[in-house]
Amino acid sequence: MNMTTRKKYDFTRPDTRELRDRITHGVFLREGNLVAFPLCFPGASTPLPPDESQVTALSVAPSHMVYGGTSGRAAHVFVGMFHGVTGCVLALGEIRGATAIPAVCCTPRGWVAACNGPAGGRLVRGAYVPMPFDLIQEWEFTQVRFEDLGTAAEGEPVVHAVAEPGGGVLAATSHHLVRYRSEPPTGVETLAEVVGSRLSPALDGSVYGLCDARSLWRWDAASGRLDKRAVALPADAEVEAGLRWAVDPFRRRLYLTDQKGDLFILEPAHGVRGPVARTPLAPVTSLAATLDGRVYGTCGEGMEHFFRYTPGTDRIDDIGMAVSVLERRRYGYQYADAAMGRDGQLFFGENDTLGHLWIYFPRIEPSNSLI
């Protein structure tokens, strides 16, 4: 068959109809359900401005509310409430002088947002919003006041930040590791020079970050000790870019990805192993584990796909592009962060103009098919 000859299909054949159905219905989400929730209280408030609503950071509080940060022409912090008689996203306010929020950290005493602007990075703190009594009848919210905790490192942007055991926050700037402690209050203190990278969620009292192309450092929160080159990376790992993390606290393991989309497992007692699988597209843009051990994320550039990793088989499946068809239709193309909710549902932050908070409800698998 030459370049000008097109294969002809007989559309009366069953296999041709099946192929057409796979092409037509196989592009978008093929399992579970996605709901795209606007960044507002529907029917009561207006969403954030489209060019200020790229959702770039998510974190779930002890109350199970999800806190997030946006980037764009201006940066905002918001809270999403989806339990009881709620169902809203409440914008808590604009962070003055900031245009990006790469991380929001939920601590026992409140949230801390890492914010970047023309002057560099800084940390901002705010109190949690209490669970409203009833959002069907009379309701009210109190304006939240922000406390500026200071610059992270003079003139340097914050790359990422995570909550550490004990209520503090650990942040990586472009060249330094810094720490904020609320008990006792210390302000922002510089700990060491490090490579600016995304940080792991805390596991067994430790946080990990990129030391160099071949190793990770480990921060022990209890002792306040930083061990450089604490964990060796596999020779074929390329984590200088594309590093994303997810934690499975029930199995005491961390997942991390590299710029090729390879997935690795870090267990504190055994180090890093893998790659155990590779995502269908690269890079990985968000990653989170759910209650049964499965890991979900987004990957690709421009038009990203959702994927699922099943630990029992070390298999990654492409489950399609995002579409929400409940109440109103919306297509999703780019994402920046993910977090697990109270009941195993997953939140994904849409990193796009007029961004939404996406809620994914995974398919329930037969009990003998997982781990």
Secondary structure, 3 states (H helix, E strand, C coil): CCCCCCCCCCCCCHHHHHHHHHHHHCCECCCCEEEEECCCCCCCCCCCCHHHCEEEEEEECCCCCEEEEEECCCCEEEEEECCCCCCEEEEEEECCCCCEEEEEEEECCEEEEEEEECCEEEEEEECCCCCCCCCCCCCCCCCCCEEEEEECCCCCCEEEEEECCCCCEEEEECCEEEEEEECCEEEEEEEEECCCCCCCCCECCEEEEEEECCEEEEEECCCCEEEEEEEECCCCCCCCCCCEEEEECCCCEEEEECCCCEEEEEECCCEEEEEEEECCCCCEEEEEECCCCCEEEEECCCCCEEEEEECCCCEEEEEEEEEECCCCCEEECCEEEEEECCCCCEEEEECCCCCCEEEEECCCCCCCCCC
